[in-house]
Amino acid sequence: MLGIMFGTMALIIILSAFNGFEVIIGKLYGSFDSDIKIIPVSGKYFAPDIDKMKSIAKLNNVKAITPVIEENALFKYRNNQALGTFKAIDPKYIKFSGVDTMIVSGDDILYQDSTYFALCGGGIANKLDIHGHDEIHPIQVFIPKKGVEVSSLNPENALARKEIMYGGVFSIQQDFDSRYIILPIQFARQLLDEHKKITAVELNLKDKTKTDEFKSQVKHIMGPDFQVLDRFEQQPTLFKVMHTEKIAVYLVLSFILLIATFNLIGALLMLALEKSKDMAILISMGAKPKTVQQIITFEGLILSMTGAIIGLVLGGLICWLQIKFGFVKLGGDNSTFVVNAYPVAFEPLDFVLIFVTVLALGFIASWYPARMANKKIGVGELSSRN
């Protein structure tokens, strides 16, 4: 029973820790990725249908909406250069994106007093050696001009260039921080000389629990030529890997739990041998062999269920204490992690899945000794004599 208890407790603790990391990563990516993203099925740029955009904006669950232009570019600040990607959005949308909560230096402003500002990821800011407020030196953004061939004599003529002032630095996640600079979409339109087409439309929702319902509404409005992606679909590889890891851990720990149930098989076999005289008495009193088997099976299920319940309660208690007090730290006092303690989150389905798994293993472990007891201890012979 103790073996089953510890196995169950380990399962619920580790799966809850995986849930916690998934929540943390979801929040980090959620600070950059929108709740809903609309992109074309084929091609990169598209001209949005104004009537369709108005219909989507009028939906009850829409909190904010913005057109997006995302493009690779070369950034230059003083004597430093860095390749990266700019994401151009409506300046008002920054307050709804989540990036405003991740600003570590400067301000979360993209447009003020007729001046455009850029928000740089921490990694690309380090590459450009941007430190603190600078009203003198702008960031230069270079992109290839459309339809212009590169000349070996003067390659810069093939690049469009525009300057923008530094506004602030955000720190979300290494992949974003090392690649992205956020720009106002009006600035990007002037740089690209593209005043109609965009690469995506992003939306922030009031009620995120109704994302699937909202996706269906947007798909109906946009038609088959567009993809409507939620947060998970925008980062499919990441979340698939996380789910795969969680399933792998569940299977490994379930195998360890299966090994623990071998003790249950041995204990029940010993019980059957020890109680052979008592079983003979029951048979002589009129009990059937099936009744004796059920007694042994029920004994195993009681042990499994008791171990599972105690393990789930203790595992849940340890997880709750970690959520409340965070006594298991990440990296010590000088940690640079996003969180100081191991994140933990409860998933009710995990409790149900683990309980069912333990009961299934307990039933298998109980059935075999009960069947062997009927064959080896002479219960069947006693029955035939009576």
ROVOTI-178226 format. One record per residue: x, y, z of N, C-alpha, C in turn; residue in three letters. Coordinates in steps of 0.1 Angstrom, whole numbers. Last residue first. Layout:
BEGIN
    n_px    n_py    n_pz   ca_px   ca_py   ca_pz    c_px    c_py    c_pz   residu
       X       Y       Z       X       Y       Z       X       Y       Z      ALA
...
END
This chain:
BEGIN
    n_px    n_py    n_pz   ca_px   ca_py   ca_pz    c_px    c_py    c_pz   residu
    -174    -313     -15    -186    -309      -8    -198    -312     -17      ASN
    -155    -320     -35    -158    -329     -24    -172    -326     -17      ARG
    -154    -296     -49    -160    -308     -56    -163    -319     -45      SER
    -143    -278     -31    -156    -276     -36    -162    -288     -42      SER
    -117    -289     -28    -126    -289     -16    -141    -287     -21      LEU
    -107    -284     -53    -109    -298     -49    -119    -299     -37      GLU
    -106    -256     -54    -115    -263     -63    -118    -277     -59      GLY
     -87    -251     -35    -101    -247     -32    -110    -254     -41      VAL
     -60    -258     -36     -70    -269     -34     -84    -264     -32      GLY
     -42    -239     -41     -44    -242     -26     -55    -252     -24      ILE
     -41    -234     -68     -30    -240     -61     -33    -245     -47      LYS
     -64    -223     -80     -58    -234     -86     -48    -242     -76      LYS
     -71    -202     -64     -81    -212     -66     -75    -224     -72      ASN
     -47    -187     -65     -51    -193     -53     -61    -204     -55      ALA
     -48    -177     -91     -38    -187     -88     -41    -194     -75      MET
     -68    -159     -89     -70    -170     -98     -60    -181     -95      ARG
     -58    -141     -71     -70    -148     -68     -72    -160     -76      ALA
     -34    -132     -84     -33    -140     -72     -46    -148     -68      PRO
     -48    -118    -106     -39    -129    -109     -37    -138     -96      TYR
     -64     -98     -95     -70    -108    -102     -61    -121    -104      TRP
     -46     -79     -85     -55     -87     -76     -61     -99     -82      SER
     -34     -67    -106     -25     -73     -96     -33     -82     -86      ALA
     -56     -57    -119     -48     -67    -126     -40     -75    -116      ILE
     -64     -39    -100     -73     -49    -103     -66     -61    -110      PHE
     -43     -21     -99     -46     -29     -87     -55     -40     -90      GLY
     -44     -10    -124     -32     -18    -121     -35     -27    -109      LEU
     -69       3    -121     -67      -7    -131     -55     -16    -128      ALA
     -63      21    -100     -73      10     -98     -72      -1    -108      LEU
     -43      37    -112     -40      28    -100     -50      17     -98      VAL
     -58      48    -133     -47      40    -136     -43      31    -124      THR
     -77      63    -118     -82      52    -127     -70      42    -130      VAL
     -60      81    -106     -68      72     -98     -73      60    -106      PHE
     -49      94    -129     -41      87    -120     -49      77    -111      ILE
     -73     106    -139     -65      97    -147     -56      88    -138      LEU
     -81     123    -119     -90     112    -123     -82     102    -131      VAL
     -59     140    -117     -63     133    -105     -72     121    -110      PHE
     -59     151    -143     -48     144    -138     -51     135    -126      ASP
     -83     166    -144     -82     154    -152     -70     145    -148      LEU
     -77     189    -128     -86     178    -123     -85     165    -130      PRO
     -46     201    -123     -55     198    -134     -64     186    -130      GLU
     -28     227    -107     -37     215    -106     -45     214    -119      PHE
       6     237    -110      -8     240    -113     -16     227    -113      ALA
      36     252    -100      27     241     -99      13     245    -102      VAL
      70     262    -105      56     264    -107      48     251    -106      PRO
      96     265     -82      90     256     -92      75     259     -93      TYR
     104     300     -77     101     286     -72      95     278     -83      ALA
     108     323     -91     118     319     -81     116     305     -77      ASN
     105     328    -127      99     325    -114     110     320    -104      VAL
     124     333    -146     112     341    -146     105     340    -133      VAL
     158     332    -134     146     326    -139     134     335    -138      PHE
     181     339    -122     176     348    -133     164     342    -139      THR
     189     338     -87     184     332     -99     179     342    -109      SER
     201     342     -63     205     350     -74     200     345     -87      ASN
     190     322     -46     186     336     -44     190     345     -56      ASP
     183     292     -67     188     300     -55     184     314     -55      GLY
     171     277     -88     184     284     -90     189     293     -78      GLY
     141     277     -75     147     275     -88     160     283     -88      LEU
     129     260     -45     134     271     -53     140     267     -66      LYS
     104     249     -27     114     244     -36     117     254     -46      VAL
      85     265     -14      97     261      -6     107     255     -15      PHE
      61     282     -19      72     281     -29      85     276     -22      GLY
      37     286      -6      49     291       0      62     290      -9      PHE
      16     278     -23      14     288     -13      27     294      -8      LYS
      26     259     -40      19     271     -46      19     282     -36      ILE
      35     241     -21      45     247     -31      39     260     -37      GLN
      11     234      -9      21     241      -1      32     247     -10      LEU
       0     221     -31      -7     233     -25       3     241     -17      TRP
      17     199     -33      16     209     -44      10     222     -39      CYS
      12     186      -9      25     191     -12      25     201     -23      ILE
     -15     180     -13     -11     188      -2       2     194      -5      LEU
     -14     162     -35     -21     175     -37     -18     185     -26      GLY
       0     141     -23       6     148     -34      -1     162     -36      GLY
     -19     134      -3      -5     139       1       1     147     -10      LEU
     -40     126     -19     -42     137      -9     -29     143      -5      VAL
     -29     106     -35     -35     118     -42     -36     130     -32      LEU
     -22      88     -15     -12      94     -24     -17     106     -31      GLY
     -47      81      -5     -37      87       4     -26      94      -4      ILE
     -58      69     -28     -64      81     -22     -54      88     -13      ILE
     -40      48     -33     -42      59     -43     -48      71     -37      ALA
     -42      32     -10     -29      38     -14     -31      50     -24      GLY
     -69      25     -13     -64      32      -1     -51      39      -4      THR
     -69      11     -37     -77      23     -35     -72      32     -24      MET
     -52     -10     -31     -49      -1     -42     -56      12     -40      SER
     -66     -23      -9     -52     -18      -7     -48      -8     -18      LEU
     -90     -29     -23     -90     -20     -11     -76     -14      -8      ILE
     -81     -46     -42     -86     -33     -46     -87     -23     -35      LEU
     -73     -68     -27     -63     -60     -35     -68     -47     -39      GLY
     -98     -75     -16     -87     -72      -7     -76     -63     -14      GLU
    -111     -83     -39    -116     -71     -32    -105     -66     -22      PHE
     -96    -106     -45     -96     -95     -55    -100     -82     -48      THR
    -103    -122     -23     -89    -118     -25     -88    -106     -35      ILE
    -131    -123     -27    -126    -118     -15    -112    -113     -17      ILE
    -133    -135     -52    -138    -121     -51    -132    -115     -38      GLN
    -124    -161     -46    -116    -153     -55    -120    -138     -54      GLN
    -145    -169     -30    -132    -168     -24    -123    -159     -33      VAL
    -166    -169     -49    -167    -160     -38    -153    -158     -31      THR
    -158    -189     -66    -158    -176     -71    -159    -166     -60      LYS
    -161    -212     -51    -147    -208     -54    -147    -193     -59      PRO
    -188    -206     -27    -183    -210     -40    -169    -206     -42      LYS
    -196    -218       6    -192    -207      -3    -187    -213     -16      ALA
    -204    -237      23    -212    -235      12    -208    -224       3      GLY
    -187    -245      43    -200    -238      48    -209    -235      36      MET
    -165    -253      29    -173    -263      36    -186    -257      41      SER
    -155    -228      22    -160    -237      11    -169    -248      18      ILE
    -147    -218      46    -157    -211      39    -164    -220      28      LEU
    -127    -237      52    -139    -236      61    -150    -229      54      ILE
    -109    -230      32    -115    -244      32    -127    -244      41      ALA
    -102    -205      40    -109    -206      28    -116    -220      27      MET
     -88    -211      63    -100    -203      64    -109    -204      52      ASP
     -66    -225      52     -76    -232      61     -89    -225      62      LYS
     -54    -204      37     -60    -216      30     -70    -224      39      SER
     -42    -181      44     -56    -183      48     -62    -195      41      LYS
     -16    -183      34     -18    -182      48     -32    -185      53      GLU
     -21    -182       6     -15    -194      12     -17    -194      27      LEU
     -32    -156       4     -40    -168       0     -35    -181       6      ALA
     -11    -141      13     -23    -141      20     -32    -153      17      LEU
       7    -146      -8      11    -150       6      -2    -151      15      MET
      -7    -133     -28      -4    -148     -29      -1    -153     -15      LEU
      -7    -107     -18     -20    -114     -20     -18    -129     -21      LEU
      20    -101     -20      13    -100      -7       0    -108      -7      ALA
      26    -103     -47      32    -112     -37      25    -113     -24      GLY
      10     -82     -57       7     -96     -61      13    -106     -51      ILE
      21     -61     -44       8     -64     -41       4     -78     -45      LEU
      46     -60     -57      45     -63     -42      31     -67     -38      ASN
      37     -52     -81      42     -66     -80      43     -70     -65      PHE
      32     -25     -79      20     -34     -77      25     -49     -77      THR
      56     -14     -85      51     -14     -71      40     -23     -68      ALA
      55     -17    -112      65     -25    -104      61     -25     -90      ILE
      36       2    -117      33     -12    -120      43     -21    -113      LEU
      50      25    -111      38      21    -103      34       7    -105      LEU
      67      25    -132      73      24    -118      61      19    -109      ILE
      48      30    -152      56      17    -152      62      14    -138      PHE
      40      55    -145      30      44    -144      37      31    -144      SER
      64      69    -151      60      67    -137      49      57    -135      LEU
      63      66    -179      74      61    -171      70      59    -157      VAL
      38      78    -186      40      64    -189      52      58    -181      LEU
      43     104    -177      32      97    -171      34      82    -173      TYR
      64     111    -193      66     111    -179      55     102    -172      VAL
      51     111    -218      62     102    -216      65     101    -201      ALA
      32     132    -214      27     118    -216      38     108    -213      ILE
      50     153    -212      41     150    -201      36     136    -202      LYS
      62     153    -237      70     151    -225      61     147    -213      GLU
      39     160    -253      46     147    -254      55     144    -242      THR
      34     185    -244      24     175    -241      30     161    -243      HIS
      57     198    -253      54     198    -238      44     187    -235      MET
      55     194    -280      67     189    -273      63     188    -258      VAL
      32     209    -285      32     195    -288      44     188    -281      LYS
      41     235    -279      31     229    -270      29     214    -273      PHE
      61     239    -299      64     240    -285      54     233    -276      LEU
      47     236    -323      58     227    -320      61     227    -305      THR
      27     257    -324      24     243    -324      35     233    -319      PRO
      20     285    -318      33     279    -314      31     263    -313      GLN
      -5     290    -328       6     299    -332      20     293    -328      GLN
     -20     271    -314     -18     269    -329      -7     278    -334      GLU
     -22     283    -289     -15     271    -291     -12     268    -305      PHE
     -37     307    -295     -23     308    -289     -15     295    -292      ARG
     -54     301    -326     -54     305    -312     -39     305    -308      ASP
     -60     312    -359     -51     304    -350     -53     310    -336      LEU
     -74     308    -389     -77     315    -377     -70     306    -366      VAL
     -66     313    -423     -64     305    -411     -67     313    -399      GLN
     -85     318    -453     -77     323    -441     -77     313    -430      PHE
    -102     310    -472     -89     315    -477     -80     320    -465      ASP
    -128     303    -464    -117     293    -464    -103     298    -468      PRO
    -139     331    -442    -140     321    -453    -128     312    -453      GLY
    -144     351    -423    -133     352    -431    -133     342    -443      MET
    -168     342    -409    -167     355    -415    -156     356    -426      ILE
    -161     317    -400    -173     318    -408    -173     332    -416      HIS
    -139     323    -384    -137     314    -396    -149     316    -406      LYS
    -152     337    -364    -143     344    -372    -140     336    -385      VAL
    -167     316    -352    -174     328    -357    -165     336    -367      GLN
    -147     299    -343    -157     294    -353    -164     306    -360      SER
    -134     315    -325    -127     310    -337    -137     306    -348      LYS
    -153     316    -305    -150     328    -312    -143     325    -325      PHE
    -153     290    -295    -165     295    -301    -162     308    -309      GLU
    -126     289    -286    -131     280    -296    -143     285    -303      ASP
    -127     309    -265    -118     311    -277    -123     302    -288      THR
    -138     313    -241    -147     311    -252    -139     313    -265      LYS
    -120     319    -222    -125     306    -221    -134     303    -233      THR
    -114     346    -225    -105     336    -232    -110     322    -231      LYS
    -131     373    -230    -133     360    -223    -125     349    -230      ASP
    -120     393    -246    -124     396    -232    -125     383    -224      LYS
     -90     389    -267    -104     386    -263    -107     390    -248      LEU
     -73     405    -293     -73     402    -279     -88     400    -274      ASN
     -61     397    -325     -72     401    -317     -69     397    -302      LEU
     -45     406    -356     -45     399    -343     -56     405    -334      GLU
     -39     398    -389     -48     405    -380     -48     398    -367      VAL
     -11     400    -412     -20     393    -402     -29     403    -396      ALA
       2     415    -431       6     401    -430      -4     393    -421      THR
     -13     438    -454      -8     435    -441      -4     420    -441      ILE
     -18     465    -478     -16     451    -474     -10     449    -461      LYS
     -18     494    -479     -30     486    -479     -28     472    -473      LYS
       6     506    -482      -4     513    -474     -17     505    -473      HIS
      39     504    -484      28     495    -486      17     500    -476      GLU
      65     512    -480      58     518    -491      46     509    -494      ASP
      79     503    -459      77     493    -469      70     499    -482      LEU
      79     527    -444      92     520    -447      90     511    -459      LEU
      52     532    -441      60     542    -448      74     535    -452      GLN
      44     509    -427      38     512    -440      47     522    -448      ARG
      59     513    -403      62     501    -412      56     504    -426      ALA
      46     535    -392      60     536    -396      64     525    -405      PHE
      21     525    -387      22     536    -397      37     537    -401      GLN
      26     506    -368      23     501    -381      24     512    -392      ILE
      54     509    -346      41     513    -350      38     510    -365      PRO
      72     479    -337      71     492    -343      57     496    -345      LEU
      93     458    -318      79     462    -321      79     476    -326      ILE
     117     434    -327     115     448    -323     101     452    -327      ILE
     130     402    -319     119     411    -323     121     425    -318      TYR
     151     384    -312     147     386    -326     139     398    -329      ARG
     155     379    -285     167     380    -294     164     383    -308      SER
     130     378    -274     139     389    -270     151     391    -280      ASP
     119     355    -284     113     368    -288     123     379    -285      PHE
     136     335    -272     133     335    -287     128     348    -292      ASP
     135     342    -245     147     343    -252     145     344    -267      GLN
     108     362    -235     113     349    -236     124     350    -246      GLN
     106     390    -225      95     380    -224     101     366    -224      ILE
     113     422    -220     120     409    -218     108     399    -215      SER
     118     453    -238     109     443    -231     117     430    -230      PHE
     127     487    -237     132     473    -238     122     464    -231      VAL
     118     517    -255     119     508    -243     124     495    -247      GLY
     123     535    -277     113     538    -267     115     530    -254      GLY
     144     552    -300     143     541    -291     132     544    -280      TYR
     130     564    -331     137     566    -318     134     554    -309      MET
     140     556    -365     129     556    -354     136     557    -341      ILE
     144     559    -400     149     560    -386     138     561    -376      GLU
     148     538    -428     140     548    -421     144     547    -406      LYS
     154     526    -461     159     529    -448     150     540    -441      ARG
     157     500    -485     149     511    -479     153     513    -465      ALA
     183     490    -506     177     489    -493     169     502    -490      LEU
     197     493    -529     186     483    -530     179     482    -516      ALA
     217     510    -523     206     516    -531     194     506    -532      ASN
     237     495    -511     227     502    -502     215     508    -510      GLU
     254     486    -531     243     477    -527     233     484    -518      PRO
     270     497    -555     264     504    -544     252     496    -539      ASN
     282     477    -570     289     490    -568     283     497    -556      LEU
     264     456    -572     277     453    -566     285     466    -563      SER
     230     461    -566     242     465    -574     255     462    -566      SER
     201     442    -567     213     447    -559     224     449    -568      VAL
     171     455    -581     182     445    -581     194     451    -573      GLU
     139     460    -569     152     466    -571     163     456    -571      VAL
     114     450    -561     117     451    -575     130     458    -578      GLY
     114     467    -530     107     458    -539     111     461    -554      LYS
     143     469    -510     133     475    -518     126     465    -528      LYS
     150     453    -479     151     454    -493     140     461    -500      PRO
     154     475    -450     147     463    -456     150     464    -471      ILE
     166     488    -420     168     486    -434     161     474    -438      PHE
     164     513    -396     158     501    -400     159     499    -415      VAL
     182     528    -370     179     528    -384     174     514    -388      GLN
     174     545    -341     176     532    -346     173     533    -361      ILE
     190     577    -333     179     569    -336     183     555    -340      PRO
     204     596    -308     207     586    -318     195     577    -321      HIS
     191     614    -290     199     619    -301     201     609    -312      ILE
     178     604    -268     170     613    -277     178     618    -289      GLU
     178     576    -250     186     583    -260     178     591    -269      ASP
     179     558    -220     172     567    -228     182     575    -237      HIS
     196     526    -218     190     538    -213     184     547    -224      GLY
     215     512    -243     214     513    -228     208     526    -224      HIS
     222     491    -268     213     501    -264     212     501    -249      ILE
     237     473    -284     243     480    -273     235     493    -270      ASP
     226     455    -302     228     469    -307     235     478    -296      LEU
     226     433    -285     234     433    -297     237     447    -303      LYS
     208     442    -266     222     440    -262     231     439    -274      ASN
     185     443    -281     190     456    -275     204     454    -271      ALA
     181     416    -286     185     425    -297     190     438    -293      ILE
     174     408    -260     185     403    -267     190     411    -278      GLY
     151     423    -253     163     425    -245     175     420    -252      GLY
     134     439    -281     136     428    -272     150     429    -265      GLY
     123     473    -281     133     463    -285     132     452    -275      CYS
     100     495    -296     103     486    -284     111     475    -288      LEU
     103     527    -310     105     513    -311     107     506    -298      ALA
      82     555    -319      91     549    -310      92     533    -312      PHE
      75     585    -336      74     571    -335      85     566    -326      TYR
      58     615    -328      71     608    -329      69     593    -327      THR
      37     631    -322      41     630    -336      54     623    -338      SER
      34     625    -294      38     639    -299      44     638    -313      ASP
      40     591    -298      37     602    -289      42     615    -294      GLN
      39     556    -300      37     569    -307      33     580    -297      TYR
      46     536    -283      50     535    -297      48     548    -305      LEU
      55     529    -250      49     538    -260      55     536    -274      ILE
      63     520    -224      56     511    -233      48     520    -243      ASP
      97     531    -217      82     532    -216      76     523    -227      ASP
     127     519    -200     120     528    -209     105     528    -207      GLY
     128     484    -193     135     497    -194     128     506    -203      SER
     111     463    -193     122     464    -182     129     477    -182      VAL
      79     453    -199      89     464    -202      99     465    -190      ILE
      58     437    -197      71     430    -197      82     441    -200      MET
      34     449    -199      37     444    -186      51     438    -185      THR
      32     454    -226      34     465    -217      37     461    -203      ASP
      27     430    -238      41     434    -238      43     446    -228      VAL
       0     427    -237       7     420    -226      22     424    -226      GLY
     -18     439    -255     -10     428    -260      -3     420    -248      SER
     -30     462    -248     -38     450    -247     -30     438    -250      PHE
     -13     483    -252     -19     482    -239     -27     469    -237      LYS
      -8     481    -280       2     477    -270      -3     475    -256      ILE
     -28     492    -295     -29     478    -292     -19     473    -281      TYR
     -21     517    -302     -31     516    -291     -31     502    -286      LYS
      -4     514    -324       2     518    -312      -8     516    -300      PRO
      -8     485    -343     -14     497    -340      -9     502    -326      ASP
      24     470    -352      10     470    -347       5     484    -345      ILE
      50     451    -366      44     464    -365      29     463    -362      ALA
      78     436    -358      64     434    -357      57     447    -355      LYS
     109     428    -373     100     438    -367      86     433    -368      PHE
     136     408    -366     123     408    -372     115     419    -365      THR
     171     410    -374     160     406    -366     147     407    -374      GLY
     206     416    -372     195     411    -380     184     407    -370      LEU
     224     445    -362     218     432    -358     207     429    -368      ALA
     252     467    -355     242     462    -364     236     448    -359      GLN
     266     497    -343     263     483    -341     251     479    -350      ASN
     272     524    -342     281     515    -350     278     500    -349      ASN
     240     535    -339     254     539    -338     262     531    -347      ARG
     222     508    -348     222     518    -338     237     522    -336      TYR
     203     491    -372     216     497    -369     214     508    -359      LYS
     188     461    -384     187     472    -375     201     477    -372      PHE
     172     446    -411     185     449    -405     184     462    -397      LEU
     144     423    -410     151     436    -413     165     436    -407      ALA
     113     406    -418     128     406    -414     134     419    -418      ASN
      81     415    -407      91     414    -417     105     414    -411      GLU
      47     420    -403      58     413    -397      68     410    -408      GLU
      20     439    -395      30     437    -406      42     431    -399      ILE
     -14     438    -386       0     435    -382       8     434    -395      VAL
     -42     455    -371     -35     449    -383     -21     447    -379      PRO
     -60     446    -341     -49     454    -348     -45     447    -361      THR
     -83     449    -314     -79     443    -327     -69     452    -334      ILE
     -97     440    -283     -89     449    -291     -85     441    -304      ALA
    -119     424    -275    -113     435    -266    -105     445    -273      LYS
    -146     407    -285    -134     414    -290    -131     425    -280      VAL
    -170     394    -280    -158     390    -272    -146     397    -276      ASN
    -190     403    -298    -190     407    -283    -177     404    -276      ASN
    -180     418    -329    -183     406    -321    -181     409    -306      LEU
    -170     440    -343    -183     442    -336    -187     430    -327      LYS
    -148     431    -356    -146     440    -345    -158     442    -337      ALA
    -159     415    -376    -152     409    -365    -150     418    -353      ILE
    -171     436    -392    -179     425    -386    -172     418    -374      SER
    -148     450    -399    -158     456    -391    -167     446    -384      LYS
    -136     430    -416    -129     435    -404    -139     442    -394      MET
    -155     429    -436    -152     417    -428    -145     421    -415      LYS
    -152     454    -447    -165     450    -442    -163     438    -432      ASP
    -125     454    -456    -129     463    -446    -142     459    -439      ILE
    -104     428    -461    -117     433    -465    -123     441    -453      ASP
     -69     434    -464     -80     430    -456     -93     436    -461      PRO
     -47     420    -486     -54     432    -484     -67     429    -476      ALA
     -18     403    -476     -31     403    -481     -38     416    -478      PHE
      13     384    -477       6     397    -476      -9     395    -481      TYR
      19     357    -482      23     363    -469      14     376    -467      LYS
       5     326    -494      11     339    -495      13     345    -481      GLY
     -25     310    -482     -14     310    -492      -8     325    -493      SER
     -41     316    -461     -37     303    -463     -25     302    -472      VAL
     -33     345    -440     -38     339    -453     -33     325    -454      PRO
     -43     348    -405     -33     348    -416     -39     342    -429      ILE
     -52     359    -374     -57     356    -388     -46     358    -398      ILE
     -51     349    -341     -44     355    -352     -49     350    -365      LYS
     -60     355    -308     -64     350    -321     -56     357    -331      ILE
     -45     364    -287     -54     353    -284     -58     347    -297      ASP
     -10     369    -297     -24     373    -295     -33     361    -292      SER
      22     367    -282      12     362    -292      -2     366    -287      ASP
      32     380    -259      36     384    -273      26     379    -283      PHE
      22     369    -237      26     384    -236      30     389    -250      SER
      20     343    -242       8     351    -243      10     366    -242      GLY
      45     334    -236      42     335    -250      29     343    -252      TYR
      41     335    -208      52     343    -214      49     345    -229      LEU
      18     319    -204      17     333    -201      28     341    -208      LYS
      29     294    -212      17     300    -219      16     315    -217      GLY
      49     291    -193      53     293    -207      41     299    -215      ILE
      32     288    -171      42     298    -171      46     302    -186      ILE
      17     265    -178      10     277    -175      20     289    -177      VAL
      38     246    -180      30     249    -192      22     262    -190      GLU
      47     245    -154      56     251    -164      48     254    -177      PHE
      24     234    -142      28     247    -138      38     253    -149      GLY
      23     209    -154      12     218    -157      16     233    -153      ASN
      46     198    -143      45     200    -158      34     210    -161      PHE
      37     197    -117      48     206    -120      49     209    -135      ALA
      17     178    -119      13     192    -116      24     202    -118      SER
      33     156    -125      24     161    -135      19     175    -132      LEU
      46     154    -100      54     157    -113      45     162    -124      ILE
      25     149     -82      34     160     -80      41     164     -93      ILE
      13     126     -92       5     138     -91      14     151     -90      ILE
      34     107     -90      27     110    -103      20     124    -102      LEU
      40     107     -63      50     111     -73      44     115     -86      ALA
      17      95     -53      21     109     -49      31     115     -59      MET
      18      70     -65       7      79     -68      10      93     -65      THR
      41      60     -52      40      61     -67      29      71     -71      GLY
      33      61     -26      44      69     -30      44      71     -45      PHE
      11      42     -27       9      56     -22      20      65     -27      MET
      23      19     -35      13      25     -44      11      39     -40      ILE
      39      15     -12      45      16     -25      36      23     -35      GLY
      20      12       8      29      24       8      36      26      -5      LEU
       8     -12       0       0       0       0       9      13       0      MET
END
